[in-house]
Amino acid sequence: MPGDAFRPPLEPGVHTLVNSRQEIIGFFAVDSVAGERLCGGIRMAPNLTSDELSDLAAMMTSKFGFCGIKLGGAKAGIIGDPDMAPEEKREKLRECGSQLAPWLRSGRYLAGCDLGISDVDLKIILEAAGARPEQGRATAESAGRATALTVFTAMQCACELEGSSLEGKTISIEGFGNVGSSLARLVARAGARVVAVSTGKGTILDEGGIEVEQLIDLRSRFGSDCVNHHPLIKPLPSPLIALVPVDIYAPCARLYSISSETIQDVKARIICGGSNLQACAGLEEVLHQRSIRYVPPYIANCGGVLWGAMKIFELEFPAFERIVETQLRRAITVLLERAARLRIPPLWLADEVVRIRRESFSRSEKPSSPSRIVWRVGSWAHRRGLVPGVVAQTIGRRTFHRSMEELLETIRTAQRSGESP
């Protein structure tokens, strides 16, 4: 295809990003390669590390595998405070774009907005890289809504497995960005009571229930400082939100909200959130032993990548909602039920499902296969606006319907080595 000769090689690993003064400004982590392209958001945080991005890139690999999207997992990050002076931030963004140019300009890395990065910020990065935005890319706001919807759906599935519903449940939400605020609105409309909300600026708690719309309005004016402008009774330090006694705890913040030091003090019966790295590795078994249902993060929060993939096919949000509320909902229910029957943490079963699905990617990756050639030609034509919208939408609906059916069948038959079906 045109431009192939200029595509950089893709190999798993971490690339260090440096500016013109040879100072480290961030990292680009590649976890896996599939479909000849990588995908993952770009984030900005003051204490960002290469290990964090490597873990996030691995989570993207799992997310794409679960959803049946043939993309490799990657993450990029810029070291810095997202609230720094605007001109200083623009310079950081341009430096990042320049460093990521070989991957972005070739179209091999599909970047999105992550923590601390807005749609405007991403545009600056792409312009500095000499890359054009992907046709039909989902906005940060719509991706947040999509992620919140799958977290909400997974919560419903977890409650139904216990023979109840979200109505009347108490919920704490860590992080009140695009995902956390959208999730708060959904659970409140379902009759749940949001009793605690945290941001990087602090936590507010009200056992009687926080007025969600009021807090969302404050967020629109004050950002993460909204908690300090809310007339609530008990402000708390942010880390304590994981220990608030609630029915459901929803981590939607940065990373590792549950550690080996705090896990015995977690009081929620269900953990289901929008962040990618919620509990340190291995703690899912401890949660399982404590009879706490921990919904695998990349299942609960897969909405953003699923919606992003569907948007490329020019599908509208209602089509995404139908997929989530019918097929994905059924898949999550079956996975949680099956894990319960096998008496294993749901994450163990989910990881096996991902392994099986990604193996199927590898079998279909031969570049010379007729189906692969047709797909590459079609993708190239679509990115250049040569495919009519109605054709793209028809292909998209069929593709995601079939993928969800395959996901359900894989969940029904998957089992860890040595376990009985």
Secondary structure, DSSP 8 states (H G I E B T S, - for coil): -TTGGG-----SEEEEEE-TT--EEEEEEE---BTTBEEEEEEEETT--HHHHHHHHHHHHHHHHHHT---EEEEEEEES-TTS-HHHHHHHHHHHHHHHHHHHHHTSEEEEE-TT--HHHHHHHHHHHT----TT---HHHHHHHHHHHHHHHHHHHHHHTT--STT-EEEEE--SHHHHHHHHHHHHTT-EEEEEEETTEEEE-TT---HHHHHHHHHHHGGGGGGGS--SEEE-GGGGGGS--SEEEE-SSEEEE-TTTGGG---SEE--S-SEEE-TTHHHHHHHTT-EE--HHHHTTHHHHHHHHHHTT--HHHHHHHIIIIIHHHHHHHHHHHHHHTS-HHHHHHHHHHHHHHHHHHT--TTSHHHHHHHHHHHHHHTT-S-HHHHHHHHHHHHHHHHHHHHHHHHH---TT---
